[in-house]
Amino acid sequence: MTEVRRTSQFRKANAGGVIDAVRPRSLGGEIGLRPGDRVVSIDGKQLRDAVDFQFYVAEEAIALEVVRDGKSTVYEIEKHPDEDLGIGFQDAAFDGVRICNNSCFFCFLKGNPKGLRKTLYVKDDDYRLSFFHGNFVTLTNLTEADWARLEEQRLSPLNVSVHATEPELRRYMLGNRSAPDICEQLRRLSAIGIEANTQVVLCPGVNDGDALRRTIDDLSALHPTVRTISVVPVGATTTAEDRIARGDHAAEVEGCTPGHAREVMELVAPYQRRFRREHGTTLVYLADEYYIAAGAELPSARSYDGFAQFENGIGMARTLLDGWRAARRGFERRPLTVAVGVRHISFACATLIAPLLERIAAEFEAATGIRATVHRIENDFFGPRVNVSGLLVAGDFEAQLLGRELGDLTVLPRYALDYTGTRFLDDGTPSELQRR
């Protein structure tokens, strides 16, 4: 599949897509394409983004127009329709990313501290990035031309932020008085054969309780167009909490307390049981944080139905636990082989997953004889409310691990790093941490 880099989506718009990688021994490499070339059209059709590229390249014969050093060259290519060119682009959206037209009071980006790279402040709401990268979009900025394109190219599934199906409540949450009725939009997606994974960011006292019941009822009535419904707790950085505390929404972004988590679980559980009976799928899924905060047992892997919203924090803890159990069974059959001299391993993680990881570490130590220590890292950069490992930064690892007994090997969470696995959100790198 033609790759699209996730790390630089918000550059200045280009006429066509700039190549940043060519796979060795690929068709693109054979015809001489190289990084820096700009692919501008296929069969005379101008390319707006990588979606267009993948749509138009899927033919037996294509005319590929490429610009290098200001000179245009057309390559006549014959191939199997499913054969790609083996090239990667700097950006998914060649014509510029679509910006969000909402003003959600709970928007996480509004609370980002100063000094981060510019891309981390961009409020994208682009259905193309939803299709390519799984970004959640609200669908509030779609034009009729967008709808026509969705129908033509069948960009399915999309990840859609719903939050509430009652129109006025949703408009309040989005800070957008002209936001369309989301159920009508989902029905329109259904009519053109496009499915959606949906999410509800739950704000206490706003869209929980009866509002959440209505949302689940409305969305489940649209199954199977609505493939999944996720319910995730609102998050807030220290910067966001300070801003919100000066306004009208302080109580609406309160953290996920054990009591609130149990209330949400009790509300959702009957739906989950009913949907499994009626549809053979759980359909509505709670973020791991609810189960961990409530001290409850995690749902089984089967109940996640393939983990469609894994990257939204749905089922990560279950996957971690089951992965460890499978590894432990392997240790029982065949002794673990480790690097010479490794007798003590440290695991660094955020506070949410720490209790589960501590349990796993104790079992690992008992099974292998290798000492295992878990270091809980508080998120001082974004604030203590941000308790997931994926939002830890190099600075917090460095400050809080300094002076601790780390042993022979320290394991950091992969999800704290970017798409390439080379840098944290504050631009620090694992290699820099190792040197320090």
Secondary structure as UniProt FT lines:
FT   STRAND          3..4
FT   TURN            7..10
FT   STRAND          17..22
FT   TURN            24..25
FT   HELIX           27..30
FT   TURN            31..32
FT   TURN            35..36
FT   STRAND          38..42
FT   TURN            43..44
FT   STRAND          45..46
FT   HELIX           50..57
FT   STRAND          61..68
FT   TURN            69..70
FT   STRAND          71..78
FT   TURN            81..82
FT   STRAND          87..89
FT   TURN            94..95
FT   TURN            105..106
FT   HELIX           109..111
FT   TURN            114..115
FT   HELIX           118..121
FT   HELIX           127..133
FT   STRAND          136..137
FT   TURN            140..141
FT   HELIX           144..153
FT   STRAND          158..161
FT   HELIX           167..174
FT   TURN            177..178
FT   HELIX           182..191
FT   TURN            192..193
FT   STRAND          196..202
FT   TURN            204..206
FT   HELIX           209..220
FT   TURN            221..225
FT   STRAND          226..233
FT   HELIX           238..245
FT   TURN            246..248
FT   HELIX           250..253
FT   HELIX           258..279
FT   STRAND          284..286
FT   HELIX           288..294
FT   HELIX           301..304
FT   TURN            305..309
FT   HELIX           310..312
FT   HELIX           316..333
FT   TURN            340..341
FT   STRAND          344..350
FT   TURN            351..353
FT   HELIX           354..368
FT   STRAND          371..377
FT   TURN            380..382
FT   TURN            384..385
FT   HELIX           389..391
FT   HELIX           394..401
FT   TURN            402..403
FT   TURN            407..408
FT   STRAND          409..411
FT   HELIX           414..416
FT   TURN            419..420
FT   TURN            425..426
FT   HELIX           430..435
//
